[in-house]
Amino acid sequence: MQHFQLLAKGTSRGLLCGAVFGLAFLPLAQAQQRQVGPSDATSLAYSSSSALPDDPGAAAGSQAPTLGGPTQTQPPTPTYGGQRKYGHQTYSDHWTNADGSHKYSLAFGGGMTIPVSQRTTSSTPGVSSPCVQNNSQLGAQGQYFSNGKPCIPDNALVQTPDWAIQLGVGRNFNKRLGVLAQFEFDRMNVPASIINYIINSSSSLNANSNLSGMDMNTHVLSLTLNPIFNFYQGDSWGAYVIGGGGYYHKATNFTIAVSSGYGGYGYGGGYASNQNIATITGNAGGMDIGGGVTRKFSQYSSARLYLEARYNYVASLSNKNTAYPEASYSTGYIPVVLGVRW
């Protein structure tokens, strides 16, 4: 009886130990079943060339049997933490930067030139009384006089708005930064008060000429180099700032209407053309600064419209002219240009 009790105790203890060990190894068996199970049979259809790096049974050059389908090449598995890095796709070539932007640009536009800063600084030499516009005397309405003598009013703009043409070629370093070399032609008119003063005064310009019907204008030709920064770029709209400096050539032209004198077949009168009778020219350095907005023709188009306003400053000319000293003044103007940029 005592032996039977000892045998029962030993058996119960053995069963208890077996149950404990079985519970301990149950998670490992489940993990092993999840790692390789019936659902993973199709994953073994890859060839030996696509064996995973940590598969000890994949020998170099060996061919593993396939199960359930044709041999495939396993796609690379993305890894992180410094093991494998994916570089950004680049587009760099002779015409394109690495970020996809075009290396070279071309711009062409036109608009209006608005003078803003060139003004008369003092009264007409030799005139002490106020320079007043005549609104009553026939034949002289709109002209300025002081004690019956023609004069130029103080602080008056010496140019009035006219047109502008702009052409540029550039190099883009990326989507944001570039540089633009530009040629620009800006034309401005001269106000009637100055023209009437020169016509009616005894200046050296009209000493030997009849200036009745004379007109005047100012041309500024510029060659500038301008860095450009595109601070905003959307799918359709963009915005940028631009500025730089360079060479400016300024010319003030005096013209007069001349008739052809031809009246063939009884149609008298002929036609009139402006003939240049005098020019005051000079060269100077200058600078410009401004900005604009752009609008793409389509989301994927490289061509875009641009609307730009830029302040230009031209230094005073070294050569002075006694007939019209205002021609040598420093000049400030703003071309407002609408154009196309590629």
C-alpha positions in Angstrom: 0.0 0.0 0.0 2.8 2.4 0.8 4.5 1.6 -2.5 1.3 2.4 -4.3 1.0 5.8 -2.6 4.6 6.6 -3.5 3.9 5.6 -7.1 0.8 7.8 -7.3 2.7 10.8 -5.9 5.5 10.4 -8.4 3.0 10.1 -11.3 1.2 13.2 -10.2 4.4 15.1 -9.9 5.5 14.0 -13.4 2.2 15.0 -14.9 2.5 18.4 -13.2 6.1 19.0 -14.4 5.1 18.0 -18.0 2.2 20.4 -17.9 4.5 23.2 -16.8 7.1 22.5 -19.5 4.3 22.2 -22.1 3.0 25.7 -21.2 6.5 27.1 -21.3 7.2 25.9 -24.8 3.8 26.6 -26.3 4.6 30.2 -27.4 7.8 29.0 -29.2 5.8 26.4 -31.1 3.2 29.0 -32.1 5.9 31.4 -33.2 7.6 28.7 -35.3 4.2 27.8 -36.8 3.6 31.5 -37.8 7.1 31.7 -39.3 6.7 28.8 -41.7 3.2 27.5 -42.2 0.8 26.4 -44.9 -0.1 30.0 -45.8 3.5 30.7 -46.7 3.9 28.0 -49.2 3.5 30.4 -52.1 6.3 32.6 -50.8 8.7 29.7 -51.4 8.1 30.0 -55.2 11.0 32.4 -55.5 14.2 31.3 -57.1 17.5 30.9 -55.3 18.7 34.2 -56.8 16.1 36.0 -54.7 16.9 34.2 -51.4 16.9 36.5 -48.4 20.3 37.5 -47.1 19.8 35.8 -43.7 18.8 32.4 -45.2 21.6 30.0 -44.3 20.4 27.4 -46.8 20.8 29.6 -49.8 24.2 28.8 -51.3 25.7 30.9 -54.0 24.8 29.7 -57.5 22.3 27.0 -56.2 18.9 26.6 -57.7 16.1 26.1 -55.3 13.0 24.1 -56.3 9.9 26.0 -56.9 6.6 25.2 -55.4 3.3 26.1 -57.1 4.2 28.5 -59.9 6.8 29.9 -62.2 10.1 31.2 -60.9 9.9 34.8 -59.9 12.4 37.4 -58.7 11.7 38.7 -55.3 11.4 42.5 -55.2 13.9 44.3 -53.0 12.6 44.8 -49.5 12.9 48.4 -48.2 15.0 48.7 -45.2 15.6 51.6 -42.9 17.9 52.7 -40.2 20.9 53.3 -42.5 21.0 49.9 -44.1 19.7 51.0 -47.5 19.1 54.5 -48.8 17.0 55.6 -51.8 18.4 58.7 -53.7 16.2 61.4 -55.2 15.7 61.1 -59.0 17.7 63.8 -60.8 17.1 65.3 -64.3 20.4 67.1 -64.8 21.6 67.5 -68.4 22.6 70.2 -70.8 19.2 71.9 -70.6 17.8 70.9 -67.2 18.9 71.4 -63.6 18.9 68.6 -61.0 15.5 69.8 -59.6 13.8 69.7 -63.0 14.0 73.4 -63.8 15.2 74.7 -67.1 18.8 76.0 -67.1 18.2 78.8 -69.5 15.4 81.4 -69.8 14.1 83.9 -72.4 11.8 86.8 -71.7 10.1 89.4 -74.0 7.6 92.0 -73.1 6.3 95.6 -73.5 4.4 98.2 -71.6 4.5 101.7 -70.2 7.3 103.8 -68.8 6.3 106.0 -66.0 8.7 108.8 -64.9 8.7 109.4 -61.2 11.7 111.4 -60.0 13.3 113.7 -62.5 12.0 117.2 -61.8 13.0 120.8 -62.3 15.0 121.9 -59.2 14.9 125.7 -59.5 13.2 128.5 -61.3 14.3 129.5 -64.8 17.6 131.4 -64.5 17.1 135.2 -64.5 13.4 134.9 -63.5 12.6 136.1 -60.0 8.8 136.3 -59.9 6.6 133.2 -59.7 6.2 131.1 -62.8 2.5 131.0 -63.5 0.5 129.1 -66.2 -1.4 131.3 -68.6 -5.0 130.3 -68.9 -6.4 133.4 -70.7 -4.2 134.7 -73.4 -5.1 133.2 -76.8 -2.2 131.5 -78.5 -0.4 131.0 -75.2 -2.8 129.0 -73.1 -1.1 126.3 -71.0 2.3 128.0 -71.2 4.2 129.3 -68.2 5.3 133.0 -67.9 6.9 135.2 -65.3 6.5 138.9 -65.9 5.7 138.1 -69.6 8.7 135.9 -70.1 8.6 132.2 -70.7 9.6 130.1 -67.7 9.7 126.6 -66.4 7.7 125.9 -63.2 9.5 124.6 -60.1 9.4 121.0 -59.1 7.8 119.8 -62.3 8.4 116.5 -64.0 10.6 116.9 -67.0 9.2 113.7 -68.6 5.7 112.3 -69.2 4.8 108.6 -69.6 5.2 106.6 -72.9 6.1 103.1 -73.9 8.7 100.4 -73.1 10.2 97.3 -74.7 12.1 94.6 -72.8 14.2 91.6 -73.9 16.1 89.3 -71.6 18.1 86.0 -71.6 19.2 84.2 -68.4 20.7 81.3 -66.6 18.7 79.5 -63.9 20.7 77.8 -61.2 17.6 76.1 -59.7 13.9 76.7 -59.3 14.5 79.6 -57.0 17.6 81.5 -58.1 18.8 82.8 -61.5 20.3 85.7 -63.3 18.9 87.7 -66.2 20.8 89.8 -68.7 18.4 92.4 -70.1 18.1 95.0 -72.9 15.4 97.6 -72.4 14.3 100.6 -74.4 12.2 103.2 -72.5 10.6 106.2 -74.3 9.3 109.2 -72.4 7.8 112.5 -73.7 8.7 116.0 -72.5 5.9 118.2 -71.1 4.5 121.1 -73.0 5.7 123.6 -70.4 9.3 122.9 -71.2 8.8 122.7 -75.0 7.0 126.1 -75.0 9.8 127.6 -72.9 12.4 126.5 -75.4 10.3 127.7 -78.4 9.6 131.1 -76.9 13.0 131.8 -75.2 16.0 133.1 -76.9 18.1 130.0 -76.3 21.0 128.8 -78.4 18.8 126.0 -79.8 16.5 128.3 -81.6 18.9 131.1 -82.5 18.9 130.3 -86.2 15.8 128.1 -86.5 12.0 128.4 -86.5 10.9 126.0 -83.8 7.2 126.4 -84.3 5.6 122.9 -84.0 8.7 121.5 -82.2 8.3 118.4 -80.1 10.6 116.6 -77.7 11.1 113.1 -76.2 13.7 111.2 -74.1 15.0 107.7 -74.9 16.8 105.5 -72.4 18.6 102.4 -73.6 19.9 100.1 -70.9 22.0 96.9 -70.6 21.7 95.4 -67.1 22.5 92.2 -65.3 19.9 91.3 -62.7 19.7 88.4 -60.2 16.2 87.0 -59.8 14.8 85.2 -56.8 11.5 83.3 -57.1 10.2 83.3 -53.6 6.9 81.7 -54.4 6.0 79.0 -56.9 2.6 77.3 -57.1 1.0 75.1 -59.7 -0.1 78.1 -61.7 1.0 81.3 -60.0 4.4 82.6 -59.0 6.1 85.7 -57.5 9.6 87.0 -57.7 11.9 89.9 -56.9 14.6 91.2 -59.3 17.3 93.8 -59.2 20.7 94.8 -60.5 22.4 97.4 -62.5 24.5 98.3 -65.6 24.9 100.7 -68.4 22.4 103.4 -69.4 22.4 105.6 -72.6 20.2 108.6 -72.4 19.2 110.8 -75.3 16.9 113.8 -75.5 15.6 114.4 -79.0 14.2 117.6 -80.5 12.0 117.0 -83.5 9.9 119.1 -85.9 7.2 118.1 -88.3 8.4 118.4 -91.9 6.0 118.2 -94.9 7.0 116.2 -97.9 5.7 118.9 -100.2 4.4 116.3 -102.6 0.8 116.5 -103.9 0.6 114.3 -106.9 -2.5 113.9 -109.0 -4.2 116.9 -107.5 -4.3 115.6 -103.9 -2.2 118.4 -102.4 -0.7 118.4 -98.9 1.6 115.5 -99.1 2.5 114.0 -95.7 4.4 115.2 -92.6 7.2 113.3 -90.7 9.1 114.2 -87.6 12.6 115.2 -88.4 15.3 115.2 -85.7 16.9 118.7 -85.5 19.0 118.3 -82.3 20.0 115.6 -79.8 21.5 115.8 -76.3 23.1 112.4 -75.3 25.1 111.0 -72.5 26.1 107.7 -70.8 25.8 106.8 -67.2 25.6 104.0 -64.7 22.4 103.0 -63.1 20.5 100.4 -61.0 17.1 98.8 -60.9 15.0 96.9 -58.4 11.4 95.6 -58.4 9.3 92.5 -58.6 6.5 90.7 -60.5 4.0 87.9 -60.7 3.8 85.0 -63.2 1.0 82.8 -64.5 1.6 79.5 -66.3 -0.3 78.8 -69.5 -0.9 75.3 -68.1 0.2 73.3 -65.1 3.0 71.5 -67.1 4.0 74.4 -69.3 7.4 76.1 -69.0 6.1 79.3 -70.7 4.3 81.8 -68.5 3.0 85.3 -68.5 4.7 87.9 -66.3 3.7 91.3 -65.1 6.5 93.3 -63.7 7.2 96.8 -62.3 10.8 97.9 -61.6 12.3 101.2 -60.5 15.3 102.4 -62.5 17.7 105.1 -61.4 20.1 106.7 -63.9 22.9 108.9 -62.6 23.3 112.4 -63.9 25.2 112.9 -67.1 28.6 114.5 -67.0 28.0 116.7 -70.1 25.8 119.7 -69.5 23.8 121.6 -72.1 22.9 125.2 -71.6 19.9 125.1 -73.9 18.2 122.4 -71.9 20.1 121.6 -68.7 17.3 119.2 -67.5 18.6 116.7 -70.1 21.6 116.0 -67.9 19.6 115.5 -64.7 19.5 112.1 -62.9 16.5 110.1 -64.0 14.1 107.8 -62.2 11.3 105.9 -63.9 9.3 102.7 -63.6 8.6 100.5 -66.6 5.4 98.4 -66.1 5.8 95.4 -68.5 3.6 92.5 -69.5 5.3 89.7 -71.3 6.1 86.0 -71.8 8.9 84.2 -70.1 10.2 80.6 -71.0 
